[in-house]
Amino acid sequence: MNIDRKLRLTAAFVGAATRKDLAAAFRRVNPATAFDVDRADKWLQGRSTPRQFSVYEDWIKMLELPKQADWIVDCDLDSFVGQICEHHGRDRQQLERRAMAFGKPQQPGQDDRGATIVGRYACYSHSWSPYFRGQFIRGTLVIEQEHGPQRLTATYIEHLPTMRLQLKGHVTVTRRSVYIHVGGPGDDTHFFFALFPFSPPGSVLGGYLAGTTVLGPESQPSATRVVLVRLKQADMQSNAGDGYLDPALTIPQDLARFDIDLAQPDVADLQLRRFLTRASDAGADQIATDDFQPLVEMFDREWLGR
C-alpha cells in the first residue's frame, strides 16, 4: 500500500510543507473531510492507514487523476508517482526529492541533499525608471552565510548612471518560498524579493521584486517580475558593470558574458521574456509554477552540463 510514501508524494505535489498544510489541501476539496492532522501523523509513519473510505475519495479529487478512489490503495508506488507526473507534466525526480524532505527540519538555505542557495546571481528585471522605460536592468545579488549557518544575508547591487546602489539584508528560506529584504534602518531604499522555492541544483530563482523607484522625478511604489541566474564563476561579474541593458541586447546574449551559453538562445530569450511579462492587467499578477518550470529545466541543463 505504501500509504505513508504516497501521502508524502501528495504533499510534494500540492506544495504542502507540514501536516497542517496537507490537511488544508484536503479541506479545499472537501471542507468536511475526514482527513485528520493527528491521525495523519501515524499514517505518515506507516503505523496505520485511513479507515474511512471518504479520505481516499477526497484524496483522488485532490490529485485530479482519472481514477477511482480505491486505486490509491491498490496501485504500487511506481504507478502512483508515474501517474501524477504523466498526467500533470511534473518532474519525477523533483517530486520525489521534495517528498523525501516533507516534514524534515533543514538548515536555512539548504535542501535535503545539502544543496545550498548561497552564491552570486545575475538579476534581470524590468526598469522602474521612467527614463529607461521598456528596458531590462541587470543587478547582482550575493547570498552568504554570516555568523554561522543559521543566518543568511543578501547584498543587492545596481550600477545606475548617477550612483552605485548597494543594499544589504536578510534571506528567509522556507519550503514554500524564498524571501529577501534588503535595505537597513539607515537606508532610504528598500527592496523585497518574493521567489519560488529553492530547488537543487539551484541554477535559477524567480518571482517578484518590489520597492520604489530610485532614478526618476518622484518616488513611486513599483513591482516587477525578476529572474536570478546563478553564476558558477562569481568573479566573472565583478567587471561586468550592472545596469540597464542595451535594448538590442538579449538576456541570453548578456549571460554569455558570464560563460552561460544556453543551447537555444532564441528559445531561451522567448521563455525569459514570457516569464518576465505580466500575464494580465486585471487584478493580481500571480506566476504559475508551470510558467517558471521551463526556466528551471533550461538553466539546470546548462548548469549540470558544464
SERO-4910 file (N, C-alpha, C, O; in steps of 0.05 Angstrom, whole numbers):
BEGIN
 pado doro    nc1    nc2    nc3   cac1   cac2   cac3    cc1    cc2    cc3    oc1    oc2    oc3
  Met    A     16    -24      0      0      0      0     17     25      0     12     44    -15
  Asn    A     38     26     17     56     49     18     41     76     22     48     96     10
  Ile    A     21     75     39      5     99     43     22    122     54     18    145     46
  Asp    A     41    116     71     58    138     81     74    152     59     75    176     59
  Arg    A     86    136     41    101    148     19     83    162     -1     90    182    -13
  Lys    A     59    151     -5     40    164    -24     31    190    -13     27    209    -28
  Leu    A     27    192     14     19    217     26     41    238     23     36    262     18
  Arg    A     66    229     26     89    248     23     91    258     -5     96    282    -10
  Leu    A     87    240    -25     87    249    -53     64    268    -58     67    287    -74
  Thr    A     41    263    -46     18    281    -50     24    308    -38     18    329    -49
  Ala    A     37    308    -14     44    333     -2     63    349    -20     60    374    -23
  Ala    A     82    335    -32    101    349    -51     86    359    -75     92    381    -85
  Phe    A     66    344    -84     51    352   -108     35    378   -103     33    395   -120
  Val    A     22    380    -79      5    403    -73     21    426    -60     10    447    -55
  Gly    A     47    422    -55     64    442    -44     61    445    -14     66    467     -3
  Ala    A     53    424      0     50    424     29     77    420     43     92    402     36
  Ala    A     82    437     63    107    434     78    103    420    104    122    410    116
  Thr    A     79    420    114     73    408    140     47    391    139     32    392    119
  Arg    A     41    376    160     16    361    162     -8    380    160    -28    374    148
  Lys    A     -5    404    173    -27    423    172    -32    433    144    -55    437    135
  Asp    A    -10    437    128    -13    445    100    -28    424     84    -45    429     68
  Leu    A    -20    399     90    -33    376     75    -62    374     83    -79    369     65
  Ala    A    -68    378    108    -97    377    117   -112    400    104   -136    396     96
  Ala    A   -100    423    101   -113    446     88   -119    439     59   -140    448     48
  Ala    A   -101    424     45   -106    417     18   -130    398     15   -145    400     -3
  Phe    A   -132    380     35   -156    362     35   -181    378     40   -202    373     27
  Arg    A   -180    398     57   -204    414     63   -212    431     39   -236    438     36
  Arg    A   -193    437     22   -201    453     -2   -218    437    -21   -235    449    -35
  Val    A   -215    411    -22   -232    395    -39   -257    385    -25   -277    379    -37
  Asn    A   -256    385      2   -279    377     18   -277    389     46   -262    379     63
  Pro    A   -291    411     51   -289    424     77   -296    405    101   -288    410    123
  Ala    A   -311    384     95   -318    365    117   -302    339    115   -310    318    124
  Thr    A   -278    341    104   -261    317    100   -255    303    126   -254    315    148
  Ala    A   -252    277    124   -245    261    148   -215    259    152   -206    246    171
  Phe    A   -200    273    135   -170    274    140   -165    289    165   -174    312    168
  Asp    A   -150    277    183   -146    288    210   -115    291    214   -100    273    209
  Val    A   -107    315    224    -79    321    227    -66    301    247    -44    291    241
  Asp    A    -78    296    269    -67    278    289    -64    249    279    -43    237    282
  Arg    A    -84    239    266    -82    212    255    -63    211    232    -51    190    227
  Ala    A    -61    233    218    -42    234    195    -13    229    204      3    219    189
  Asp    A     -7    236    229     20    231    239     26    201    239     48    193    232
  Lys    A      7    185    247     11    156    246     11    145    217     26    127    211
  Trp    A     -6    157    200     -6    149    172     21    154    159     31    138    143
  Leu    A     33    178    165     58    185    153     82    169    164    103    167    151
  Gln    A     78    157    187     98    139    199     95    110    191    111     93    198
  Gly    A     73    105    176     68     77    167     57     60    189     57     35    186
  Arg    A     47     72    210     36     56    233      7     48    229     -3     30    242
  Ser    A     -7     63    212    -35     56    207    -43     69    180    -27     83    168
  Thr    A    -67     64    171    -77     75    146   -105     86    151   -119     77    170
  Pro    A   -114    104    134   -141    115    138   -162     93    136   -162     77    117
  Arg    A   -181     93    155   -202     72    155   -227     82    140   -242     66    130
  Gln    A   -231    108    139   -254    119    125   -249    122     96   -230    136     88
  Phe    A   -265    109     79   -261    109     51   -263    137     39   -252    143     18
  Ser    A   -278    155     53   -281    182     43   -255    197     41   -252    216     25
  Val    A   -235    189     58   -209    201     56   -197    197     28   -185    215     17
  Tyr    A   -199    172     18   -188    165     -8   -204    179    -30   -193    187    -51
  Glu    A   -230    183    -26   -246    198    -46   -237    227    -47   -236    238    -69
  Asp    A   -232    239    -24   -222    267    -25   -193    267    -36   -186    286    -51
  Trp    A   -178    247    -31   -150    245    -40   -149    245    -70   -133    259    -82
  Ile    A   -165    228    -83   -164    226   -112   -174    252   -125   -164    259   -147
  Lys    A   -193    265   -112   -201    291   -123   -179    312   -121   -175    328   -140
  Met    A   -164    311   -100   -141    329    -96   -120    324   -117   -107    343   -127
  Leu    A   -115    299   -124    -95    292   -144   -105    298   -173    -89    299   -191
  Glu    A   -131    301   -176   -143    307   -202   -134    286   -223   -126    293   -245
  Leu    A   -136    261   -215   -129    239   -233   -155    224   -242   -174    222   -226
  Pro    A   -156    215   -267   -180    200   -277   -180    171   -266   -180    152   -282
  Lys    A   -181    168   -240   -180    142   -227   -202    141   -206   -212    161   -196
  Gln    A   -209    116   -198   -227    111   -176   -210    114   -150   -186    110   -150
  Ala    A   -225    120   -128   -211    125   -103   -195    100    -93   -174    104    -81
  Asp    A   -205     76    -98   -191     52    -88   -165     47   -103   -149     30    -94
  Trp    A   -161     61   -125   -135     58   -140   -112     67   -122    -90     55   -124
  Ile    A   -116     87   -105    -95     96    -87    -85     73    -69    -61     71    -64
  Val    A   -104     57    -60    -97     35    -42    -84     12    -57    -64      0    -48
  Asp    A    -94      6    -81    -86    -18    -95    -60    -14   -112    -45    -34   -116
  Cys    A    -55     10   -122    -32     13   -140     -5     11   -126     -4     17   -102
  Asp    A     16      4   -141     42      4   -129     53     32   -130     42     50   -143
  Leu    A     75     37   -115     86     64   -112     95     75   -138     92     99   -144
  Asp    A    107     59   -155    118     68   -180     95     78   -198     98     99   -211
  Ser    A     73     64   -199     50     72   -215     38     98   -204     29    115   -219
  Phe    A     38    100   -177     26    124   -164     41    149   -173     28    168   -183
  Val    A     67    149   -169     82    173   -176     83    177   -207     83    200   -216
  Gly    A     83    155   -221     84    157   -251     59    170   -262     60    186   -280
  Gln    A     36    163   -251     11    175   -260      9    205   -254      0    220   -271
  Ile    A     18    212   -230     18    241   -223     35    257   -243     27    277   -253
  Cys    A     59    247   -247     78    262   -264     69    262   -293     71    283   -307
  Glu    A     59    240   -303     50    239   -331     25    256   -335     23    270   -355
  His    A      6    255   -317    -19    269   -321    -16    299   -318    -29    315   -332
  His    A      2    308   -300      5    336   -294     31    348   -305     37    371   -302
  Gly    A     47    331   -319     72    341   -331     92    350   -310    106    370   -314
  Arg    A     94    336   -288    113    343   -267    139    327   -269    139    305   -281
  Asp    A    160    339   -259    186    326   -259    188    305   -236    184    312   -213
  Arg    A    193    280   -243    191    259   -223    213    261   -202    208    258   -178
  Gln    A    237    267   -210    259    268   -191    254    291   -171    259    288   -147
  Gln    A    245    314   -181    239    336   -163    217    329   -144    219    336   -120
  Leu    A    196    316   -154    173    309   -136    182    290   -115    175    293    -91
  Glu    A    198    270   -122    208    250   -103    227    263    -82    226    256    -59
  Arg    A    243    281    -92    262    295    -74    247    311    -53    254    311    -29
  Arg    A    226    325    -62    210    342    -43    194    324    -24    189    332     -1
  Ala    A    186    301    -34    171    282    -17    189    272      6    180    270     28
  Met    A    214    267     -1    233    258     19    238    279     41    242    272     64
  Ala    A    237    304     33    242    326     51    218    334     68    221    349     87
  Phe    A    194    324     61    170    332     74    171    327    104    176    304    113
  Gly    A    167    348    120    166    345    149    193    345    163    195    343    187
  Lys    A    215    346    147    242    345    159    253    373    164    250    390    147
  Pro    A    266    378    187    278    404    192    303    407    174    317    387    169
  Gln    A    308    432    165    331    437    148    346    462    158    335    478    172
  Gln    A    371    463    150    386    487    155    376    509    136    368    502    114
  Pro    A    377    534    144    368    555    126    384    554     99    408    553     99
  Gly    A    369    556     77    382    557     51    393    531     42    409    530     23
  Gln    A    385    508     54    397    482     46    374    462     42    355    461     58
  Asp    A    377    446     21    356    426     16    365    399     28    386    398     41
  Asp    A    349    378     24    354    353     38    379    339     29    389    321     42
  Arg    A    391    347      6    415    334     -3    439    353      1    461    347     -9
  Gly    A    435    375     15    457    392     21    462    414      1    480    430      5
  Ala    A    446    415    -20    449    437    -39    443    463    -26    425    465     -9
  Thr    A    457    484    -33    454    509    -18    447    532    -37    455    532    -60
  Ile    A    433    551    -26    425    575    -41    447    596    -41    445    616    -56
  Val    A    467    592    -25    489    611    -23    503    614    -50    509    593    -63
  Gly    A    508    638    -59    521    642    -85    517    670    -96    506    687    -82
  Arg    A    526    674   -120    524    700   -134    505    697   -157    507    677   -172
  Tyr    A    487    716   -161    466    714   -181    465    740   -198    468    762   -188
  Ala    A    461    736   -224    455    758   -242    425    762   -242    411    743   -249
  Cys    A    415    786   -235    386    790   -232    376    807   -255    385    829   -260
  Tyr    A    356    797   -269    344    811   -291    315    818   -285    299    801   -277
  Ser    A    308    844   -289    281    853   -284    275    877   -301    293    887   -315
  His    A    250    886   -302    243    909   -317    251    935   -302    250    936   -278
  Ser    A    260    955   -318    267    980   -306    243    994   -294    221    994   -306
  Trp    A    246   1005   -270    225   1022   -258    228   1051   -266    208   1066   -265
  Ser    A    252   1059   -274    257   1087   -280    242   1096   -305    243   1082   -325
  Pro    A    228   1118   -305    214   1128   -329    233   1135   -351    225   1137   -374
  Tyr    A    259   1140   -344    278   1147   -364    288   1123   -380    300   1126   -401
  Phe    A    283   1099   -370    291   1075   -384    268   1056   -387    271   1031   -385
  Arg    A    244   1067   -391    220   1051   -394    222   1031   -416    231   1037   -438
  Gly    A    215   1006   -411    215    984   -431    242    970   -432    244    951   -448
  Gln    A    261    978   -417    287    964   -417    290    945   -393    277    948   -373
  Phe    A    308    926   -396    315    908   -374    339    920   -359    355    934   -371
  Ile    A    340    914   -334    363    922   -318    375    897   -305    361    879   -297
  Arg    A    402    896   -304    415    873   -291    428    883   -265    443    903   -265
  Gly    A    422    870   -244    435    875   -218    450    850   -209    449    829   -222
  Thr    A    463    852   -186    477    829   -174    465    824   -147    461    842   -131
  Leu    A    460    798   -141    452    791   -114    472    770   -104    476    749   -117
  Val    A    483    775    -81    502    756    -68    490    747    -42    484    762    -24
  Ile    A    486    720    -40    476    708    -15    499    694     -1    513    678    -13
  Glu    A    502    700     24    524    690     40    515    680     67    494    688     77
  Gln    A    531    662     79    526    654    107    542    673    124    566    679    119
  Glu    A    530    684    145    543    703    162    537    696    191    514    691    198
  His    A    558    695    208    555    688    236    543    660    240    525    656    256
  Gly    A    553    641    224    544    613    227    522    606    207    511    624    194
  Pro    A    516    580    204    497    570    184    468    579    188    452    575    170
  Gln    A    462    589    212    434    596    217    426    623    206    403    630    206
  Arg    A    445    638    195    439    665    186    448    669    157    472    664    150
  Leu    A    430    676    139    437    682    111    432    711    106    412    723    114
  Thr    A    452    724     93    449    752     86    451    755     56    462    738     42
  Ala    A    440    777     46    440    783     17    450    811     13    443    829     28
  Thr    A    465    815     -8    474    841    -17    465    845    -46    472    830    -63
  Tyr    A    449    866    -50    440    872    -77    453    897    -88    454    917    -74
  Ile    A    463    896   -113    478    918   -124    468    925   -152    462    907   -168
  Glu    A    465    951   -157    459    961   -184    477    984   -189    481   1002   -172
  His    A    489    985   -214    504   1009   -222    486   1026   -239    482   1021   -263
  Leu    A    476   1047   -227    458   1066   -241    475   1089   -254    498   1093   -245
  Pro    A    465   1103   -273    480   1125   -285    489   1146   -265    509   1160   -270
  Thr    A    474   1149   -243    481   1170   -224    493   1160   -198    503   1176   -182
  Met    A    493   1134   -194    503   1124   -168    507   1093   -169    497   1080   -188
  Arg    A    521   1083   -149    523   1054   -145    505   1047   -121    510   1055    -98
  Leu    A    483   1033   -127    464   1026   -106    473    999    -94    476    980   -108
  Gln    A    476    998    -68    483    973    -54    467    971    -28    468    989    -11
  Leu    A    451    950    -26    434    946     -4    439    918      8    443    899     -6
  Lys    A    438    916     34    443    891     48    419    884     66    406    902     76
  Gly    A    414    858     69    392    850     86    392    820     91    413    807     89
  His    A    369    809     97    366    782    107    352    765     86    336    774     70
  Val    A    358    739     87    345    719     70    330    699     87    341    689    107
  Thr    A    305    694     80    290    673     94    281    652     74    268    658     54
  Val    A    289    627     79    283    605     61    264    586     75    269    576     97
  Thr    A    241    582     63    221    563     73    216    542     51    226    545     28
  Arg    A    200    522     57    194    502     37    175    513     15    172    502     -6
  Arg    A    162    535     22    142    546      3    153    570    -13    141    577    -33
  Ser    A    174    583     -3    184    606    -17    211    615     -7    221    604     13
  Val    A    223    634    -21    248    648    -12    241    677    -10    230    689    -29
  Tyr    A    246    690     13    241    718     17    267    732     23    283    723     39
  Ile    A    271    755     10    295    771     14    288    800     18    273    811      1
  His    A    297    812     40    292    840     45    319    854     48    334    847     66
  Val    A    325    873     30    350    887     31    344    917     36    325    928     25
  Gly    A    360    929     52    357    957     60    354    960     90    334    951    101
  Gly    A    373    971    103    373    973    132    359    998    142    349   1013    126
  Pro    A    359   1002    169    345   1025    181    355   1052    170    340   1071    169
  Gly    A    381   1053    163    392   1079    154    389   1083    124    398   1103    113
  Asp    A    377   1064    109    375   1066     80    348   1079     72    327   1073     84
  Asp    A    349   1096     52    325   1108     41    310   1088     23    286   1090     19
  Thr    A    325   1069     12    314   1050     -7    312   1022      5    331   1013     18
  His    A    290   1009      1    286    981     10    274    965    -14    256    974    -27
  Phe    A    285    941    -18    274    923    -38    266    897    -25    278    889     -5
  Phe    A    245    885    -36    236    859    -25    232    839    -48    218    845    -67
  Phe    A    244    816    -45    241    794    -65    223    773    -53    226    765    -30
  Ala    A    203    764    -68    187    741    -61    190    721    -84    181    726   -107
  Leu    A    202    698    -79    211    680   -100    200    652    -97    192    644    -75
  Phe    A    200    637   -119    193    609   -118    212    593   -100    234    602    -95
  Pro    A    203    570    -89    221    555    -71    247    547    -84    248    542   -108
  Phe    A    268    547    -68    294    538    -78    294    508    -82    284    493    -65
  Ser    A    305    499   -105    308    470   -110    335    465   -124    343    481   -141
  Pro    A    349    444   -116    375    438   -127    374    431   -157    353    421   -165
  Pro    A    394    437   -172    420    448   -163    419    478   -158    440    490   -152
  Gly    A    396    491   -160    394    519   -154    406    537   -175    419    557   -169
  Ser    A    401    531   -201    413    546   -222    398    573   -227    409    591   -239
  Val    A    373    574   -218    357    598   -223    336    602   -202    325    582   -192
  Leu    A    330    627   -195    308    634   -178    290    653   -193    299    666   -212
  Gly    A    265    655   -186    247    673   -200    223    681   -183    215    666   -165
  Gly    A    212    704   -189    189    713   -174    185    742   -178    184    752   -200
  Tyr    A    182    757   -155    176    786   -156    197    802   -141    209    792   -121
  Leu    A    201    826   -150    217    846   -136    200    871   -133    189    881   -152
  Ala    A    198    880   -108    181    904   -102    198    925    -87    216    918    -73
  Gly    A    190    950    -91    204    972    -78    194    998    -88    171   1000    -95
  Thr    A    212   1018    -89    205   1044   -101    226   1053   -121    249   1044   -119
  Thr    A    218   1070   -139    237   1079   -160    260   1094   -146    256   1108   -127
  Val    A    284   1091   -158    307   1104   -148    315   1127   -167    323   1149   -158
  Leu    A    313   1122   -193    321   1142   -213    296   1153   -227    285   1140   -245
  Gly    A    288   1176   -219    264   1188   -231    256   1214   -217    268   1220   -196
  Pro    A    237   1229   -227    229   1254   -215    215   1251   -189    214   1270   -173
  Glu    A    203   1228   -184    190   1223   -158    192   1194   -151    197   1177   -168
  Ser    A    188   1188   -125    190   1161   -115    162   1147   -119    142   1157   -108
  Gln    A    162   1125   -134    137   1111   -139    138   1082   -129    158   1068   -136
  Pro    A    119   1073   -114    118   1044   -107    117   1028   -133    101   1033   -151
  Ser    A    134   1007   -135    136    993   -160    141    963   -155    150    955   -133
  Ala    A    135    947   -175    140    918   -173    145    907   -201    136    919   -221
  Thr    A    161    886   -203    167    874   -228    173    844   -224    181    836   -202
  Arg    A    169    829   -244    178    801   -243    209    801   -246    220    819   -259
  Val    A    222    782   -234    251    781   -234    261    753   -238    249    734   -228
  Val    A    283    749   -252    297    724   -255    325    727   -245    339    745   -252
  Leu    A    334    708   -228    360    709   -216    375    684   -225    369    662   -218
  Val    A    396    688   -242    411    666   -254    437    663   -238    452    681   -235
  Arg    A    441    638   -229    465    633   -212    490    631   -229    489    618   -250
  Leu    A    512    643   -220    537    643   -234    556    623   -221    559    624   -196
  Lys    A    569    606   -237    588    587   -226    615    601   -220    628    595   -200
  Gln    A    622    620   -237    647    634   -233    640    663   -224    636    681   -239
  Ala    A    639    666   -197    629    690   -185    646    715   -193    635    737   -195
  Asp    A    672    711   -197    689    734   -202    685    745   -230    694    768   -236
  Met    A    672    730   -248    668    740   -275    650    765   -276    652    781   -295
  Gln    A    632    768   -257    613    790   -258    624    816   -246    613    837   -250
  Ser    A    647    814   -233    657    837   -218    664    861   -237    662    884   -229
  Asn    A    671    854   -262    679    875   -281    657    879   -302    662    893   -322
  Ala    A    634    868   -298    613    868   -319    597    894   -319    587    902   -340
  Gly    A    596    908   -297    581    933   -296    551    929   -297    540    931   -319
  Asp    A    539    924   -274    510    921   -274    496    947   -282    507    969   -278
  Gly    A    473    945   -294    458    969   -302    438    962   -324    432    939   -329
  Tyr    A    429    983   -337    408    980   -357    421    967   -382    442    975   -392
  Leu    A    407    946   -392    417    932   -416    410    948   -441    389    961   -443
  Asp    A    428    947   -461    423    959   -487    398    945   -498    396    920   -498
  Pro    A    378    960   -508    354    948   -519    359    927   -540    342    909   -544
  Ala    A    381    929   -555    387    910   -576    399    884   -565    403    864   -579
  Leu    A    406    883   -539    419    860   -526    398    843   -513    382    853   -497
  Thr    A    398    817   -518    380    798   -505    393    789   -479    417    791   -475
  Ile    A    376    778   -461    387    768   -436    406    744   -441    427    743   -428
  Pro    A    399    725   -459    418    703   -464    445    714   -475    466    703   -468
  Gln    A    445    735   -491    470    746   -500    485    758   -477    510    756   -476
  Asp    A    471    771   -459    485    783   -436    496    761   -418    518    763   -407
  Leu    A    481    739   -415    490    716   -398    515    703   -410    532    692   -395
  Ala    A    518    704   -436    542    692   -449    568    705   -439    589    693   -440
  Arg    A    566    730   -429    589    744   -418    599    730   -393    622    733   -385
  Phe    A    581    715   -380    588    702   -355    592    671   -359    589    656   -340
  Asp    A    597    664   -384    602    635   -391    577    619   -386    579    595   -380
  Ile    A    554    631   -390    529    616   -390    518    615   -419    506    635   -428
  Asp    A    524    593   -433    516    591   -461    493    572   -463    497    547   -462
  Leu    A    469    583   -467    445    566   -469    444    554   -497    451    566   -517
  Ala    A    434    529   -497    434    513   -522    418    526   -544    427    525   -567
  Gln    A    395    538   -538    378    551   -558    373    579   -548    352    584   -536
  Pro    A    391    598   -554    388    625   -543    362    639   -552    351    655   -537
  Asp    A    353    634   -577    328    647   -586    304    637   -570    287    653   -562
  Val    A    303    611   -566    281    599   -550    284    609   -521    263    616   -508
  Ala    A    308    610   -511    313    619   -483    303    648   -480    291    655   -459
  Asp    A    309    665   -500    300    693   -499    270    695   -497    259    711   -482
  Leu    A    256    679   -513    227    679   -513    216    670   -485    197    682   -475
  Gln    A    228    649   -474    219    639   -448    224    659   -426    207    663   -408
  Leu    A    247    672   -427    253    692   -407    234    717   -409    224    727   -389
  Arg    A    229    726   -433    211    749   -437    183    742   -429    168    758   -418
  Arg    A    175    717   -435    148    708   -427    145    708   -397    124    717   -386
  Phe    A    165    698   -383    164    697   -354    164    725   -342    149    731   -323
  Leu    A    180    743   -353    183    770   -342    160    789   -349    159    811   -339
  Thr    A    142    780   -367    120    797   -375     95    790   -359     87    767   -357
  Arg    A     82    811   -348     58    807   -333     36    795   -351     32    804   -374
  Ala    A     22    774   -341      4    759   -357    -22    774   -362    -35    771   -383
  Ser    A    -31    791   -343    -57    804   -346    -57    830   -331    -42    834   -311
  Asp    A    -73    849   -340    -76    875   -327    -99    874   -307   -104    894   -293
  Ala    A   -113    852   -305   -136    850   -287   -129    838   -261   -120    814   -260
  Gly    A   -132    853   -239   -128    841   -213    -99    834   -206    -80    847   -216
  Ala    A    -95    814   -190    -69    806   -180    -52    793   -203    -63    780   -220
  Asp    A    -26    798   -202     -8    785   -220      5    762   -205     22    767   -188
  Gln    A     -2    738   -212      8    714   -198     21    696   -218      9    689   -239
  Ile    A     45    687   -212     60    670   -231     54    641   -225     58    632   -202
  Ala    A     46    626   -244     41    597   -241     67    582   -241     86    590   -254
  Thr    A     68    560   -226     92    543   -225     99    534   -253    123    532   -260
  Asp    A     79    528   -269     84    519   -297     98    540   -314    111    533   -334
  Asp    A     95    565   -307    109    586   -321    138    588   -314    155    596   -330
  Phe    A    145    580   -289    172    581   -280    188    556   -287    212    557   -291
  Gln    A    174    533   -288    188    507   -292    205    506   -317    227    495   -316
  Pro    A    196    517   -340    214    516   -364    241    530   -360    261    521   -370
  Leu    A    241    551   -344    266    565   -338    284    547   -320    308    545   -325
  Val    A    272    534   -301    287    516   -283    300    494   -300    324    488   -297
  Glu    A    285    481   -317    296    459   -333    318    469   -352    338    456   -356
  Met    A    314    493   -364    333    504   -383    360    510   -369    381    503   -379
  Phe    A    358    524   -346    383    532   -333    396    509   -318    420    508   -315
  Asp    A    379    490   -308    391    466   -295    407    450   -315    429    440   -309
  Arg    A    397    447   -340    412    432   -360    439    446   -366    459    432   -368
  Glu    A    438    472   -368    463    487   -373    482    484   -350    506    480   -354
  Trp    A    472    486   -325    488    484   -301    501    456   -299    525    454   -293
  Leu    A    485    435   -302    495    408   -298    512    399   -322    528    380   -319
  Gly    A    508    412   -345    523    403   -369    551    412   -369    567    403   -385
  Arg    A    558    431   -351    585    442   -352    602    426   -332    626    432   -329
***
